[in-house]
Amino acid sequence: MDALCPEHALEMFDGLSDPAAYRFLPDDPPDTMAALRSRYTRQAAGRSPDGPQQWLNWVVRRADDGRAAGYIQATIQGDGALIGYQIFPSFWRQGLATAALQATICRLFSTDGVENIAALIDTRNEGSIGLVEKFGFRRIGTVKGADYFKGASSTEHEYALSRSGWHDCPLNRDS
């Protein structure tokens, strides 16, 4: 995974333009390449404008040919992190999200001082629910009416994983 930077907008734009990728997300595809580049410029700063949040964003790539296949991100505040990811629909069900999530969890717990990782997932997104549960995330709550998009109210499950409950990283075997 490469740290996301403005130059990645060109290779990410087409994959992020697929409306199918936004079925469970309140976002829409980027309007223009310039808008995507501008977003990546803000994210590459690495911190929220007011300072307390550290932003980590990576391009997810296919191992066989190095093509961009999506992104994964973590927002760190204090000893906690909130993660999110988006894999382009043409690469769904190929293990890319699994590999990216494992690498991200390992990184956060091993080098970034994170003790707890959270994820918020639309209750209709069975693929993402299965993925985080596979890594030991526990559902700790459900937020009805968490968002309103595409003409409907959404409900989200809140998931959490603690460092002490994570054992799938070679650098974290002593936990």
C-alpha distance (Angstrom), angle and dihedral (degrees) to the residues before:
residue distance angle dihedral
M1 . . .
D2 3.79 . .
A3 3.79 124.1 .
L4 3.79 105.4 -103.1
C5 3.81 114.4 -110.2
P6 3.82 135.8 168.1
E7 3.81 91.8 -94.7
H8 3.82 89.4 65.4
A9 3.81 91.8 67.6
L10 3.80 91.6 87.9
E11 3.80 95.2 56.6
M12 3.83 94.3 37.8
F13 3.80 99.4 47.6
D14 3.82 100.0 80.7
G15 3.81 94.4 46.9
L16 3.80 92.1 46.9
S17 3.81 90.4 48.7
D18 3.81 93.5 68.5
P19 3.84 106.7 107.4
A20 3.84 90.5 -152.7
A21 3.82 88.5 71.9
Y22 3.81 91.0 64.9
R23 3.79 100.1 56.0
F24 3.81 92.4 111.6
L25 3.81 98.7 24.9
P26 3.80 128.5 87.0
D27 3.80 89.2 -140.0
D28 3.79 128.7 90.9
P29 3.79 128.3 -142.2
P30 3.82 113.4 -80.2
D31 3.81 112.5 -85.4
T32 3.78 96.4 -142.5
M33 3.75 141.6 2.0
A34 3.82 88.2 -113.1
A35 3.82 91.2 56.0
L36 3.80 91.2 50.6
R37 3.80 91.5 47.3
S38 3.81 89.6 50.6
R39 3.82 91.1 51.4
Y40 3.80 90.7 50.0
T41 3.80 90.3 49.0
R42 3.83 89.6 56.6
Q43 3.80 92.4 45.3
A44 3.81 93.2 47.1
A45 3.82 88.2 61.7
G46 3.80 84.2 78.7
R47 3.81 96.3 -142.6
S48 3.77 139.1 67.8
P49 3.83 111.9 -103.2
D50 3.82 90.8 -108.3
G51 3.82 91.0 48.9
P52 3.82 112.2 -125.1
Q53 3.80 97.8 98.3
Q54 3.78 123.7 71.4
W55 3.80 113.1 -153.3
L56 3.79 120.7 -149.8
N57 3.80 116.6 -176.9
W58 3.79 127.9 172.4
V59 3.78 137.1 -177.0
V60 3.82 111.5 -123.1
R61 3.80 110.5 -138.8
R62 3.77 135.2 -167.6
A63 3.80 110.6 -110.3
D64 3.80 95.4 -140.5
D65 3.80 100.3 54.1
G66 3.82 106.2 5.3
R67 3.81 93.5 -120.2
A68 3.78 117.1 156.5
A69 3.80 109.0 -103.8
G70 3.81 102.2 172.5
Y71 3.79 140.3 -60.4
I72 3.77 141.8 -89.3
Q73 3.78 125.7 -155.2
A74 3.77 141.0 -172.9
T75 3.77 128.1 -163.9
I76 3.80 110.3 -157.4
Q77 3.77 122.5 -161.0
G78 3.79 119.4 167.3
D79 3.81 108.1 -36.5
G80 3.81 94.5 -28.1
A81 3.78 134.4 83.1
L82 3.78 135.2 -163.9
I83 3.79 114.5 -149.9
G84 3.78 133.2 -159.8
Y85 3.77 136.3 168.3
Q86 3.77 142.3 -176.8
I87 3.77 124.5 -161.2
F88 3.79 117.5 -167.8
P89 3.84 110.7 -106.4
S90 3.81 92.6 -119.6
F91 3.83 87.6 64.0
W92 3.81 100.2 43.6
R93 3.81 118.4 130.4
Q94 3.81 94.2 20.4
G95 3.81 97.7 108.3
L96 3.80 95.0 -105.3
A97 3.81 95.5 120.8
T98 3.81 89.7 46.9
A99 3.80 93.1 53.4
A100 3.81 93.3 42.9
L101 3.79 93.7 48.2
Q102 3.80 92.4 48.5
A103 3.81 91.8 50.0
T104 3.80 91.3 47.0
I105 3.80 94.9 48.9
C106 3.80 90.2 47.8
R107 3.81 91.3 49.4
L108 3.80 94.2 47.7
F109 3.79 94.9 48.3
S110 3.81 96.2 39.2
T111 3.79 105.2 41.5
D112 3.79 111.8 9.5
G113 3.81 101.7 57.8
V114 3.78 93.1 -118.0
E115 3.81 116.7 156.2
N116 3.82 99.8 178.1
I117 3.80 133.5 29.3
A118 3.80 123.4 -160.9
A119 3.78 132.2 -166.0
L120 3.80 129.5 -171.5
I121 3.81 113.3 -153.8
D122 3.78 131.3 -178.7
T123 3.82 106.8 -113.0
R124 3.83 90.4 -126.4
N125 3.81 93.0 57.9
E126 3.80 98.6 93.2
G127 3.80 93.6 168.4
S128 3.80 94.6 58.3
I129 3.79 92.2 41.3
G130 3.79 90.4 54.4
L131 3.79 91.4 46.6
V132 3.80 97.3 53.8
E133 3.80 92.2 41.9
K134 3.81 88.9 52.9
F135 3.82 87.6 60.3
G136 3.79 93.2 50.2
F137 3.79 100.2 -98.7
R138 3.80 109.6 155.0
R139 3.77 123.8 -144.2
I140 3.79 105.9 -118.7
G141 3.78 100.7 171.2
T142 3.77 149.4 -10.4
V143 3.79 123.5 -130.6
K144 3.80 113.8 -154.7
G145 3.77 114.3 -153.5
A146 3.80 90.5 14.7
D147 3.78 91.1 154.9
Y148 3.77 141.9 -6.1
F149 3.78 118.3 -136.7
K150 3.77 141.2 140.4
G151 3.78 89.8 20.2
A152 3.79 97.9 -57.0
S153 3.77 141.4 83.1
S154 3.78 114.9 -112.6
T155 3.77 131.1 -147.4
E156 3.80 120.8 -149.9
H157 3.76 133.6 -158.3
E158 3.78 115.4 -139.3
Y159 3.80 114.3 -141.1
A160 3.79 130.9 -170.6
L161 3.79 136.5 -169.1
S162 3.80 122.8 -172.8
R163 3.78 125.1 -150.6
S164 3.80 89.1 -122.1
G165 3.81 89.5 56.9
W166 3.81 94.9 51.1
H167 3.79 119.8 91.8
D168 3.81 105.0 151.6
C169 3.78 98.1 91.8
P170 3.80 118.5 87.6
L171 3.81 88.9 -145.2
N172 3.81 91.4 55.0
R173 3.82 102.2 49.5
D174 3.80 93.5 119.1
S175 3.84 92.6 67.0
